[in-house]
Amino acid sequence: MTDAGSYKFGTFKKNAEELERLKMQATVAIDIEKEVWRTTGLQPGMKVLDLACGPGFISCELARMVGDGSVNGVDISEKLIAVAHQAKASEKVENVSFSTGNVYELALPENSFDFVYARFLFQHLEKPQLALRNILRVLKPGGVLCVLDIDDNWTSFAPESGAFVKFIRKAGAGQKRKGGNRLIGSQLFGLLNEAGFKNVSTKIRPITTEDLGVRMFLGVAVLFRMEMLNKLQKLLALPQLKKIKTAAQAPNAWGSVGIFVTTGRKA
Ligand SMILES: C[S@@+](CC[C@H](N)C(=O)[O-])C[C@H]1O[C@@H](n2cnc3c(N)ncnc32)[C@H](O)[C@@H]1O
């Protein structure tokens, strides 16, 4: 097991496809996400850390939001940081910078950020408490941590398909074996409180097929999860995927996923 837990870019069967998935996941619900930023306290002028920024698409959006503030994007993957530099150039955003770094040993000055954003990081971490201690150190007093993540208990699809439920469970077990945790969403409240954050709160924002369309919804729900299965499990999952696709063609197919937004403040 490495410090990257259950997410190791470069090891995916189709890395280019995974990059596309990250881009799609960063753009499809961006207006909803911006609303989340506003309600959790992100303001112009702030100094922001986008922790585990991946390919940097979201860091560039955050940079636009903070105006004369700034965003530091940090990620353990050199390959993704290289993509993030390209994103900065093509998006023509000046107030964002990127560097490689590990959430378990953050080489950043203490008391230096107003807002730390961790988007789909914690589901991959074996040692969330160590990560939270490091975040607390780099936040300014009064600064806010905002964690956005998922919880598989809050994923559903109709018409009810045993195949969908089985597939989600198998992938969740696969991610656990790699050091991840697909049920992290509902555990974040306790984790932040135990770590010493104040005013901790968890809200759930549903994203449904009405927001994304059925095809996009299933793309986001299925692609990454396939990577959590071993070779044999991938083969065994094929008939389940076929059943899921069939269910998705029903005239009133509808699905939802709960996005957990947990915030906490440094005293
Ligand atoms: C699902 S991706 C999310 C990327 C980005 N936040 C987004 O939402 O598009 C998870 C990210 O966590 C990063 N990561 C995993 N473990 C890490 C660690 N210990 N320190 C820093 N980054 C880590 C991975 O390299 C990957 O970019």
The ligand as a MOL file (V3000), in Angstrom:
LIG
                    3D

  0  0  0     0  0            999 V3000
M  V30 BEGIN CTAB
M  V30 COUNTS 27 29 0 0 0
M  V30 BEGIN ATOM
M  V30 1 C -10.4070 11.0870 -7.4240 0
M  V30 2 S -8.9830 12.0480 -7.5540 0 CHG=1
M  V30 3 C -9.6730 13.6730 -7.2400 0
M  V30 4 C -8.8930 14.7640 -7.9100 0
M  V30 5 C -9.5060 16.1620 -7.7720 0
M  V30 6 N -9.6310 16.5820 -6.4000 0
M  V30 7 C -10.8600 16.2190 -8.4260 0
M  V30 8 O -11.8660 16.2100 -7.7170 0
M  V30 9 O -10.9020 16.2170 -9.6690 0 CHG=-1
M  V30 10 C -8.0950 11.7170 -6.0430 0
M  V30 11 C -6.7660 12.4490 -5.9830 0
M  V30 12 O -6.1380 12.2450 -4.7180 0
M  V30 13 C -4.7460 12.2160 -4.9260 0
M  V30 14 N -4.1130 11.6340 -3.7310 0
M  V30 15 C -4.2870 10.3670 -3.2530 0
M  V30 16 N -3.5580 10.2130 -2.1260 0
M  V30 17 C -2.9170 11.3830 -1.8820 0
M  V30 18 C -2.0170 11.8310 -0.8690 0
M  V30 19 N -1.6020 11.0090 0.1020 0
M  V30 20 N -1.5660 13.0980 -0.9260 0
M  V30 21 C -1.9600 13.9350 -1.9270 0
M  V30 22 N -2.7910 13.5520 -2.9240 0
M  V30 23 C -3.2790 12.2930 -2.9020 0
M  V30 24 C -4.6160 11.4100 -6.2080 0
M  V30 25 O -3.3690 11.5250 -6.8360 0
M  V30 26 C -5.7650 11.9840 -7.0340 0
M  V30 27 O -5.3650 13.0760 -7.8020 0
M  V30 END ATOM
M  V30 BEGIN BOND
M  V30 1 1 1 2
M  V30 2 1 2 3
M  V30 3 1 2 10
M  V30 4 1 3 4
M  V30 5 1 4 5
M  V30 6 1 5 6
M  V30 7 1 5 7
M  V30 8 2 7 8
M  V30 9 1 7 9
M  V30 10 1 10 11
M  V30 11 1 11 12
M  V30 12 1 11 26
M  V30 13 1 12 13
M  V30 14 1 13 14
M  V30 15 1 13 24
M  V30 16 1 14 15
M  V30 17 1 14 23
M  V30 18 2 15 16
M  V30 19 1 16 17
M  V30 20 1 17 18
M  V30 21 2 17 23
M  V30 22 1 18 19
M  V30 23 2 18 20
M  V30 24 1 20 21
M  V30 25 2 21 22
M  V30 26 1 22 23
M  V30 27 1 24 25
M  V30 28 1 24 26
M  V30 29 1 26 27
M  V30 END BOND
M  V30 END CTAB
M  END
